[in-house]
Amino acid sequence: MERPAGRMPSPPSGMIPIHELLSRIRWDRGFARGRIEIGYLDRIEKRVIRVPFRELRFPEDRHHVFEIEDAGGVRRRIPFHRVREVRRDGRAVWRRPC
């Protein structure tokens, strides 16, 4: 059964694994419409930091991390397990259970 572009998939567990969701956002233009933000847990600030998806880079040598550039121009690698939420147009579409 074909699912309409832009709809979140519904796996039996109720939550798609984050690596699958990030891959779908990267490669499915219809699904990635809107303003997508990733919220990840910053270990130093001890809070969730939201960044626009378009600012993420996915290094070819590491498959379960993404890179961001901080305000000082330093590239940081964030492992997928620190992603806490994904938002589309300000609305949460994926959250990691606490």
Residue pairs with C-beta under 8 A, 6 or more apart in sequence:
3 9
5 28
5 30
5 31
5 33
6 30
6 31
6 33
6 34
7 31
8 16
8 93
8 94
9 16
9 24
15 94
15 97
16 94
18 80
18 81
18 83
18 86
18 94
18 96
19 63
19 64
19 80
21 86
21 94
22 38
22 58
22 66
22 80
22 83
24 31
24 32
25 31
25 32
25 36
25 53
25 86
26 32
26 58
32 53
34 88
34 89
35 52
35 87
35 88
35 89
35 90
36 52
36 53
36 54
36 86
36 87
36 88
37 50
37 51
37 52
37 53
37 86
37 87
38 50
38 51
38 53
38 56
38 66
38 83
38 85
38 86
39 48
39 49
39 50
39 83
39 84
39 85
39 86
39 87
40 48
40 49
40 51
40 78
40 82
40 83
40 84
41 47
41 48
41 49
41 82
41 83
41 84
42 48
42 49
43 82
48 84
48 85
50 85
50 87
51 68
55 68
55 69
56 66
56 67
56 68
57 66
57 67
57 68
57 75
58 65
58 66
58 67
59 65
59 66
59 67
59 77
62 77
64 79
64 80
64 81
65 77
65 78
65 79
65 80
66 77
66 78
66 80
67 75
67 76
67 77
67 78
68 75
68 76
68 78
69 75
69 76
70 76
83 96
84 95
84 96
85 92
85 94
85 95
85 96
86 92
86 93
86 94
86 95
87 93
